[in-house]
Amino acid sequence: MQISVAYSEPNDQAWITLEVPEGITVQEAIQRSGILERFPHINLATCKVGIFGKLTRLDAHPQPGDRIEIYRPLIADPKTVPRRRAIAHDEEE
């Protein structure tokens, strides 16, 4: 079956399509994709993963056509970013 594995950083993105056997786990698919060699700092023990934007476990079994996504840790709480921008804008004036 064909699946893809995606990972993105601000200046580098990877979307790798590969053929895998039925019954493979998400973790095995990520390892077979070669993405861990391209981005050696990815730590699957700490990074969250998902399929089409929905969180999943490393031992889950993807279906044909699924896109496995590896998520980077958040560096800021998305709820506070607009507030910080507003404060920074007020300080510039």
Steps between C-alpha positions, in 0.01 A plus 500: 500500500611857441526754782696818560697645789522876551711725720547875482734757646502872423764463227478135401213266426479136404208304357607147417274252324583135545366151445459299822347165590153473654509489880803727541499735797533877483844475663622240250374711210683807632820299536470355147438845352856617574371821655687428826829502309414830332393656832709316762378727781147353478435302815197276459489449876412867547349615168130458441384333180173505313318385190338779298517740797355262758733382778580131494731255673824357366354148516193594292461348154466745211260434215577527128544863399552630854739789565696451821608831650774561753435810710764730645459607863325833545732783596214731601145452619283590198251671731760748624665589167237759394518657846880526477476655155252759627729588790802530269299720261390728785861536616611605149256792491 
